[in-house]
């Protein structure tokens, strides 16, 4: 199962296999990572 970034549609990469934490490889994107275990999505603060 592949997950895509909700902000830029890049394919998310699992931080550590089996961890359930996926990060966005696009450095321009404000999305940081998604925790599949809790369902929480983390983004950079926009100022």
PQR file with spaces between the fields and no chain letter, atoms N, CA, C, O and H, PARSE charges and radii, in Angstrom:
ATOM       1  N    UNK     1       0.843   -1.186    0.000 -0.4000 1.5000
ATOM       2  CA   UNK     1       0.000    0.000    0.000 -0.0000 2.0000
ATOM       3  C    UNK     1       0.887    1.249    0.000  0.5500 1.7000
ATOM       4  O    UNK     1       1.760    1.400    0.855 -0.5500 1.4000
ATOM       5  N    UNK     2       0.657    2.120   -0.949 -0.4000 1.5000
ATOM       6  CA   UNK     2       1.413    3.364   -0.980 -0.0000 2.0000
ATOM       7  C    UNK     2       0.541    4.496   -0.482  0.5500 1.7000
ATOM       8  O    UNK     2      -0.658    4.547   -0.757 -0.5500 1.4000
ATOM       9  H    UNK     2      -0.052    1.997   -1.643  0.4000 1.0000
ATOM      10  N    UNK     3       1.154    5.391    0.247 -0.4000 1.5000
ATOM      11  CA   UNK     3       0.459    6.570    0.746 -0.0000 2.0000
ATOM      12  C    UNK     3       1.028    7.785    0.031  0.5500 1.7000
ATOM      13  O    UNK     3       2.237    7.879   -0.179 -0.5500 1.4000
ATOM      14  H    UNK     3       2.128    5.350    0.470  0.4000 1.0000
ATOM      15  N    UNK     4       0.155    8.713   -0.341 -0.4000 1.5000
ATOM      16  CA   UNK     4       0.597    9.937   -0.985 -0.0000 2.0000
ATOM      17  C    UNK     4       0.409   11.111   -0.047  0.5500 1.7000
ATOM      18  O    UNK     4      -0.512   11.136    0.769 -0.5500 1.4000
ATOM      19  H    UNK     4      -0.827    8.636   -0.170  0.4000 1.0000
ATOM      20  N    UNK     5       1.298   12.084   -0.178 -0.4000 1.5000
ATOM      21  CA   UNK     5       1.224   13.294    0.635 -0.0000 2.0000
ATOM      22  C    UNK     5      -0.086   14.017    0.351  0.5500 1.7000
ATOM      23  O    UNK     5      -0.436   14.213   -0.813 -0.5500 1.4000
ATOM      24  H    UNK     5       2.046   12.063   -0.841  0.4000 1.0000
ATOM      25  N    UNK     6      -0.820   14.420    1.391 -0.4000 1.5000
ATOM      26  CA   UNK     6      -2.092   15.119    1.164 -0.0000 2.0000
ATOM      27  C    UNK     6      -1.906   16.534    0.620  0.5500 1.7000
ATOM      28  O    UNK     6      -2.859   17.128    0.117 -0.5500 1.4000
ATOM      29  H    UNK     6      -0.536   14.261    2.336  0.4000 1.0000
ATOM      30  N    UNK     7      -0.688   17.084    0.713 -0.4000 1.5000
ATOM      31  CA   UNK     7      -0.444   18.457    0.269 -0.0000 2.0000
ATOM      32  C    UNK     7       0.146   18.541   -1.140  0.5500 1.7000
ATOM      33  O    UNK     7      -0.286   19.371   -1.940 -0.5500 1.4000
ATOM      34  H    UNK     7       0.087   16.601    1.121  0.4000 1.0000
ATOM      35  N    UNK     8       1.131   17.686   -1.453 -0.4000 1.5000
ATOM      36  CA   UNK     8       1.810   17.809   -2.751 -0.0000 2.0000
ATOM      37  C    UNK     8       1.698   16.553   -3.615  0.5500 1.7000
ATOM      38  O    UNK     8       2.163   16.550   -4.755 -0.5500 1.4000
ATOM      39  H    UNK     8       1.481   17.012   -0.803  0.4000 1.0000
ATOM      40  N    UNK     9       1.092   15.488   -3.091 -0.4000 1.5000
ATOM      41  CA   UNK     9       0.845   14.238   -3.820 -0.0000 2.0000
ATOM      42  C    UNK     9       2.102   13.418   -4.107  0.5500 1.7000
ATOM      43  O    UNK     9       2.038   12.466   -4.884 -0.5500 1.4000
ATOM      44  H    UNK     9       0.714   15.491   -2.165  0.4000 1.0000
ATOM      45  N    UNK    10       3.252   13.761   -3.497 -0.4000 1.5000
ATOM      46  CA   UNK    10       4.439   12.904   -3.594 -0.0000 2.0000
ATOM      47  C    UNK    10       4.142   11.614   -2.843  0.5500 1.7000
ATOM      48  O    UNK    10       3.310   11.601   -1.937 -0.5500 1.4000
ATOM      49  H    UNK    10       3.304   14.535   -2.865  0.4000 1.0000
ATOM      50  N    UNK    11       4.809   10.542   -3.209 -0.4000 1.5000
ATOM      51  CA   UNK    11       4.653    9.287   -2.477 -0.0000 2.0000
ATOM      52  C    UNK    11       5.404    9.378   -1.155  0.5500 1.7000
ATOM      53  O    UNK    11       6.591    9.703   -1.136 -0.5500 1.4000
ATOM      54  H    UNK    11       5.486   10.553   -3.945  0.4000 1.0000
ATOM      55  N    UNK    12       4.722    9.096   -0.054 -0.4000 1.5000
ATOM      56  CA   UNK    12       5.355    9.149    1.264 -0.0000 2.0000
ATOM      57  C    UNK    12       6.296    7.962    1.442  0.5500 1.7000
ATOM      58  O    UNK    12       6.031    6.869    0.941 -0.5500 1.4000
ATOM      59  H    UNK    12       3.757    8.832   -0.069  0.4000 1.0000
ATOM      60  N    UNK    13       7.387    8.181    2.154 -0.4000 1.5000
ATOM      61  CA   UNK    13       8.389    7.149    2.408 -0.0000 2.0000
ATOM      62  C    UNK    13       8.364    6.804    3.889  0.5500 1.7000
ATOM      63  O    UNK    13       8.365    7.690    4.743 -0.5500 1.4000
ATOM      64  H    UNK    13       7.603    9.069    2.561  0.4000 1.0000
ATOM      65  N    UNK    14       8.342    5.507    4.186 -0.4000 1.5000
ATOM      66  CA   UNK    14       8.317    5.080    5.590 -0.0000 2.0000
ATOM      67  C    UNK    14       9.668    5.359    6.226  0.5500 1.7000
ATOM      68  O    UNK    14      10.703    4.943    5.705 -0.5500 1.4000
ATOM      69  H    UNK    14       8.341    4.787    3.492  0.4000 1.0000
ATOM      70  N    UNK    15       9.660    6.067    7.361 -0.4000 1.5000
ATOM      71  CA   UNK    15      10.878    6.482    8.049 -0.0000 2.0000
ATOM      72  C    UNK    15      11.750    5.294    8.426  0.5500 1.7000
ATOM      73  O    UNK    15      12.954    5.286    8.167 -0.5500 1.4000
ATOM      74  H    UNK    15       8.819    6.404    7.784  0.4000 1.0000
ATOM      75  N    UNK    16      11.142    4.309    9.030 -0.4000 1.5000
ATOM      76  CA   UNK    16      11.838    3.090    9.437 -0.0000 2.0000
ATOM      77  C    UNK    16      10.868    1.942    9.146  0.5500 1.7000
ATOM      78  O    UNK    16       9.760    1.940    9.681 -0.5500 1.4000
ATOM      79  H    UNK    16      10.164    4.316    9.240  0.4000 1.0000
ATOM      80  N    UNK    17      11.249    0.968    8.316 -0.4000 1.5000
ATOM      81  CA   UNK    17      10.309   -0.096    7.967 -0.0000 2.0000
ATOM      82  C    UNK    17       9.632   -0.720    9.189  0.5500 1.7000
ATOM      83  O    UNK    17      10.298   -1.184   10.114 -0.5500 1.4000
ATOM      84  H    UNK    17      12.150    0.970    7.881  0.4000 1.0000
ATOM      85  N    UNK    18       8.313   -0.723    9.174 -0.4000 1.5000
ATOM      86  CA   UNK    18       7.541   -1.272   10.273 -0.0000 2.0000
ATOM      87  C    UNK    18       7.155   -0.254   11.330  0.5500 1.7000
ATOM      88  O    UNK    18       6.394   -0.571   12.244 -0.5500 1.4000
ATOM      89  H    UNK    18       7.772   -0.347    8.422  0.4000 1.0000
ATOM      90  N    UNK    19       7.677    0.985   11.217 -0.4000 1.5000
ATOM      91  CA   UNK    19       7.393    2.003   12.239 -0.0000 2.0000
ATOM      92  C    UNK    19       6.006    2.618   12.088  0.5500 1.7000
ATOM      93  O    UNK    19       5.407    3.053   13.071 -0.5500 1.4000
ATOM      94  H    UNK    19       8.295    1.243   10.474  0.4000 1.0000
ATOM      95  N    UNK    20       5.496    2.653   10.857 -0.4000 1.5000
ATOM      96  CA   UNK    20       4.198    3.288   10.621 -0.0000 2.0000
ATOM      97  C    UNK    20       4.291    4.790   10.499  0.5500 1.7000
ATOM      98  O    UNK    20       3.265    5.467   10.433 -0.5500 1.4000
ATOM      99  H    UNK    20       5.983    2.299   10.059  0.4000 1.0000
ATOM     100  N    UNK    21       5.515    5.338   10.467 -0.4000 1.5000
ATOM     101  CA   UNK    21       5.702    6.784   10.325 -0.0000 2.0000
ATOM     102  C    UNK    21       6.235    7.066    8.926  0.5500 1.7000
ATOM     103  O    UNK    21       7.313    6.603    8.551 -0.5500 1.4000
ATOM     104  H    UNK    21       6.349    4.788   10.521  0.4000 1.0000
ATOM     105  N    UNK    22       5.469    7.826    8.168 -0.4000 1.5000
ATOM     106  CA   UNK    22       5.793    8.126    6.779 -0.0000 2.0000
ATOM     107  C    UNK    22       6.104    9.602    6.631  0.5500 1.7000
ATOM     108  O    UNK    22       5.386   10.442    7.173 -0.5500 1.4000
ATOM     109  H    UNK    22       4.593    8.202    8.472  0.4000 1.0000
ATOM     110  N    UNK    23       7.168    9.934    5.900 -0.4000 1.5000
ATOM     111  CA   UNK    23       7.505   11.340    5.690 -0.0000 2.0000
ATOM     112  C    UNK    23       7.469   11.676    4.215  0.5500 1.7000
ATOM     113  O    UNK    23       7.575   10.799    3.358 -0.5500 1.4000
ATOM     114  H    UNK    23       7.751    9.252    5.459  0.4000 1.0000
ATOM     115  N    UNK    24       7.317   12.974    3.930 -0.4000 1.5000
ATOM     116  CA   UNK    24       7.267   13.459    2.558 -0.0000 2.0000
ATOM     117  C    UNK    24       8.680   13.815    2.103  0.5500 1.7000
ATOM     118  O    UNK    24       9.365   14.579    2.783 -0.5500 1.4000
ATOM     119  H    UNK    24       7.231   13.687    4.627  0.4000 1.0000
ATOM     120  N    UNK    25       9.132   13.280    0.968 -0.4000 1.5000
ATOM     121  CA   UNK    25      10.483   13.566    0.486 -0.0000 2.0000
ATOM     122  C    UNK    25      10.620   14.936   -0.182  0.5500 1.7000
ATOM     123  O    UNK    25      11.734   15.361   -0.486 -0.5500 1.4000
ATOM     124  H    UNK    25       8.576   12.660    0.415  0.4000 1.0000
ATOM     125  N    UNK    26       9.516   15.625   -0.413 -0.4000 1.5000
ATOM     126  CA   UNK    26       9.545   16.929   -1.065 -0.0000 2.0000
ATOM     127  C    UNK    26       9.898   18.007   -0.040  0.5500 1.7000
ATOM     128  O    UNK    26       9.097   18.297    0.849 -0.5500 1.4000
ATOM     129  H    UNK    26       8.611   15.280   -0.165  0.4000 1.0000
ATOM     130  N    UNK    27      11.084   18.602   -0.153 -0.4000 1.5000
ATOM     131  CA   UNK    27      11.544   19.591    0.828 -0.0000 2.0000
ATOM     132  C    UNK    27      10.795   20.917    0.728  0.5500 1.7000
ATOM     133  O    UNK    27      10.826   21.718    1.662 -0.5500 1.4000
ATOM     134  H    UNK    27      11.734   18.366   -0.876  0.4000 1.0000
ATOM     135  N    UNK    28      10.129   21.151   -0.389 -0.4000 1.5000
ATOM     136  CA   UNK    28       9.349   22.384   -0.569 -0.0000 2.0000
ATOM     137  C    UNK    28       7.978   22.292    0.103  0.5500 1.7000
ATOM     138  O    UNK    28       7.314   23.307    0.315 -0.5500 1.4000
ATOM     139  H    UNK    28      10.104   20.501   -1.148  0.4000 1.0000
ATOM     140  N    UNK    29       7.571   21.092    0.429 -0.4000 1.5000
ATOM     141  CA   UNK    29       6.233   20.840    0.973 -0.0000 2.0000
ATOM     142  C    UNK    29       6.179   21.199    2.463  0.5500 1.7000
ATOM     143  O    UNK    29       7.173   21.070    3.177 -0.5500 1.4000
ATOM     144  H    UNK    29       8.110   20.268    0.256  0.4000 1.0000
ATOM     145  N    UNK    30       5.003   21.651    2.922 -0.4000 1.5000
ATOM     146  CA   UNK    30       4.820   21.989    4.340 -0.0000 2.0000
ATOM     147  C    UNK    30       4.451   20.773    5.183  0.5500 1.7000
ATOM     148  O    UNK    30       4.436   20.845    6.412 -0.5500 1.4000
ATOM     149  H    UNK    30       4.195   21.756    2.342  0.4000 1.0000
ATOM     150  N    UNK    31       4.151   19.648    4.516 -0.4000 1.5000
ATOM     151  CA   UNK    31       3.794   18.422    5.236 -0.0000 2.0000
ATOM     152  C    UNK    31       5.071   17.760    5.752  0.5500 1.7000
ATOM     153  O    UNK    31       6.009   17.564    4.980 -0.5500 1.4000
ATOM     154  H    UNK    31       4.163   19.589    3.518  0.4000 1.0000
ATOM     155  N    UNK    32       5.129   17.411    7.034 -0.4000 1.5000
ATOM     156  CA   UNK    32       6.326   16.788    7.603 -0.0000 2.0000
ATOM     157  C    UNK    32       6.181   15.274    7.597  0.5500 1.7000
ATOM     158  O    UNK    32       6.920   14.581    6.896 -0.5500 1.4000
ATOM     159  H    UNK    32       4.367   17.570    7.662  0.4000 1.0000
ATOM     160  N    UNK    33       5.230   14.754    8.376 -0.4000 1.5000
ATOM     161  CA   UNK    33       5.041   13.300    8.381 -0.0000 2.0000
ATOM     162  C    UNK    33       3.660   12.900    8.862  0.5500 1.7000
ATOM     163  O    UNK    33       2.925   13.689    9.455 -0.5500 1.4000
ATOM     164  H    UNK    33       4.630   15.316    8.945  0.4000 1.0000
ATOM     165  N    UNK    34       3.334   11.649    8.585 -0.4000 1.5000
ATOM     166  CA   UNK    34       2.057   11.052    8.952 -0.0000 2.0000
ATOM     167  C    UNK    34       2.338    9.819    9.798  0.5500 1.7000
ATOM     168  O    UNK    34       3.122    8.957    9.401 -0.5500 1.4000
ATOM     169  H    UNK    34       3.931   11.008    8.102  0.4000 1.0000
ATOM     170  N    UNK    35       1.704    9.732   10.956 -0.4000 1.5000
ATOM     171  CA   UNK    35       1.845    8.574   11.838 -0.0000 2.0000
ATOM     172  C    UNK    35       0.630    7.678   11.627  0.5500 1.7000
ATOM     173  O    UNK    35      -0.474    7.997   12.067 -0.5500 1.4000
ATOM     174  H    UNK    35       1.066   10.432   11.279  0.4000 1.0000
ATOM     175  N    UNK    36       0.847    6.549   10.945 -0.4000 1.5000
ATOM     176  CA   UNK    36      -0.250    5.634   10.629 -0.0000 2.0000
ATOM     177  C    UNK    36      -0.841    5.017   11.893  0.5500 1.7000
ATOM     178  O    UNK    36      -2.020    4.666   11.910 -0.5500 1.4000
ATOM     179  H    UNK    36       1.744    6.290   10.588  0.4000 1.0000
ATOM     180  N    UNK    37      -0.045    4.880   12.949 -0.4000 1.5000
ATOM     181  CA   UNK    37      -0.521    4.264   14.195 -0.0000 2.0000
ATOM     182  C    UNK    37      -1.563    5.128   14.905  0.5500 1.7000
ATOM     183  O    UNK    37      -2.535    4.605   15.451 -0.5500 1.4000
ATOM     184  H    UNK    37       0.913    5.165   12.936  0.4000 1.0000
ATOM     185  N    UNK    38      -1.367    6.436   14.900 -0.4000 1.5000
ATOM     186  CA   UNK    38      -2.288    7.339   15.586 -0.0000 2.0000
ATOM     187  C    UNK    38      -3.209    8.080   14.624  0.5500 1.7000
ATOM     188  O    UNK    38      -4.241    8.611   15.034 -0.5500 1.4000
ATOM     189  H    UNK    38      -0.577    6.861   14.456  0.4000 1.0000
ATOM     190  N    UNK    39      -2.836    8.116   13.343 -0.4000 1.5000
ATOM     191  CA   UNK    39      -3.626    8.845   12.354 -0.0000 2.0000
ATOM     192  C    UNK    39      -3.322   10.327   12.318  0.5500 1.7000
ATOM     193  O    UNK    39      -3.985   11.073   11.597 -0.5500 1.4000
ATOM     194  H    UNK    39      -1.998    7.684   13.010  0.4000 1.0000
ATOM     195  N    UNK    40      -2.321   10.778   13.088 -0.4000 1.5000
ATOM     196  CA   UNK    40      -1.998   12.202   13.147 -0.0000 2.0000
ATOM     197  C    UNK    40      -1.130   12.611   11.966  0.5500 1.7000
ATOM     198  O    UNK    40      -0.262   11.861   11.520 -0.5500 1.4000
ATOM     199  H    UNK    40      -1.783   10.172   13.673  0.4000 1.0000
ATOM     200  N    UNK    41      -1.384   13.821   11.471 -0.4000 1.5000
ATOM     201  CA   UNK    41      -0.604   14.404   10.383 -0.0000 2.0000
ATOM     202  C    UNK    41       0.094   15.633   10.922  0.5500 1.7000
ATOM     203  O    UNK    41      -0.528   16.465   11.583 -0.5500 1.4000
ATOM     204  H    UNK    41      -2.088   14.430   11.833  0.4000 1.0000
ATOM     205  N    UNK    42       1.376   15.754   10.647 -0.4000 1.5000
ATOM     206  CA   UNK    42       2.166   16.856   11.148 -0.0000 2.0000
ATOM     207  C    UNK    42       2.630   17.740   10.001  0.5500 1.7000
ATOM     208  O    UNK    42       3.105   17.245    8.980 -0.5500 1.4000
ATOM     209  H    UNK    42       1.881   15.078   10.111  0.4000 1.0000
ATOM     210  N    UNK    43       2.488   19.064   10.175 -0.4000 1.5000
ATOM     211  CA   UNK    43       2.900   20.029    9.173 -0.0000 2.0000
ATOM     212  C    UNK    43       3.780   21.097    9.800  0.5500 1.7000
ATOM     213  O    UNK    43       3.722   21.339   11.005 -0.5500 1.4000
ATOM     214  H    UNK    43       2.101   19.466   11.005  0.4000 1.0000
ATOM     215  N    UNK    44       4.599   21.733    8.964 -0.4000 1.5000
ATOM     216  CA   UNK    44       5.414   22.866    9.420 -0.0000 2.0000
ATOM     217  C    UNK    44       4.483   24.032    9.717  0.5500 1.7000
ATOM     218  O    UNK    44       3.441   24.187    9.079 -0.5500 1.4000
ATOM     219  H    UNK    44       4.646   21.536    7.984  0.4000 1.0000
ATOM     220  N    UNK    45       4.868   24.849   10.692 -0.4000 1.5000
ATOM     221  CA   UNK    45       4.097   26.040   10.991 -0.0000 2.0000
ATOM     222  C    UNK    45       4.338   27.101    9.932  0.5500 1.7000
ATOM     223  O    UNK    45       5.483   27.436    9.628 -0.5500 1.4000
ATOM     224  H    UNK    45       5.714   24.723   11.210  0.4000 1.0000
ATOM     225  N    UNK    46       3.277   27.619    9.382 -0.4000 1.5000
ATOM     226  CA   UNK    46       3.382   28.671    8.362 -0.0000 2.0000
ATOM     227  C    UNK    46       3.292   30.026    9.065  0.5500 1.7000
ATOM     228  O    UNK    46       2.411   30.247    9.895 -0.5500 1.4000
ATOM     229  H    UNK    46       2.347   27.347    9.630  0.4000 1.0000
ATOM     230  N    UNK    47       4.206   30.920    8.725 -0.4000 1.5000
ATOM     231  CA   UNK    47       4.155   32.259    9.346 -0.0000 2.0000
ATOM     232  C    UNK    47       4.028   33.300    8.275  0.5500 1.7000
ATOM     233  O    UNK    47       3.969   34.492    8.577 -0.5500 1.4000
ATOM     234  H    UNK    47       4.922   30.740    8.050  0.4000 1.0000
